[in-house]
Amino acid sequence: VGSENSCSEPFMLSADGPASARYCAFLVMSFADPAARSHSVTMTLSQPDGAEHLAVEFLELGNFSMDDSFKAESVELKNQSGVVAVAELHTASQVRWQEGAPVEANFEGFFADHTTDSQAQRLHAHILADVSTPQAE
């Protein structure tokens, strides 16, 4: 998103089955009209050192979830040869809040750190609890 980026820890891809990055990123961005938001987002699959991009997909923030309910979609990461990987992307939106200071508009966007940002920390804990809870069959 713009000059900001957020990267997962390295993980292994295998033709034998799906990989699980289990990665969360918390994008904070202001919009003059939240219902008419538009911004390009680039998702890449890269070598662990970041030197080489293996695949990419160009996304539009306006297609992400517009509310706090998660929207899941499959994203095909491609290179010149075709689809290299398919990522499962879950998006949700919340009104920005923070403890101890007023929220300042940020139209460029940044990724909040879940270890230091109260809202990102609460969301991260909720997501981890939801992922680790066994589903009823």
Secondary structure, 3 states (H helix, E strand, C coil): CCCCCCCCCCCCCECCECCCCCCCCEEECCCCCHHHCCCEEEEEEECCCCCCEEEEEEEEHHHCCCCCCCEEEEEEEEECCEEEEEEEEEECCCCCCCCCCCCCCCCCCEEECCCCCHHHHHHHHHHHHHHHCCCCC
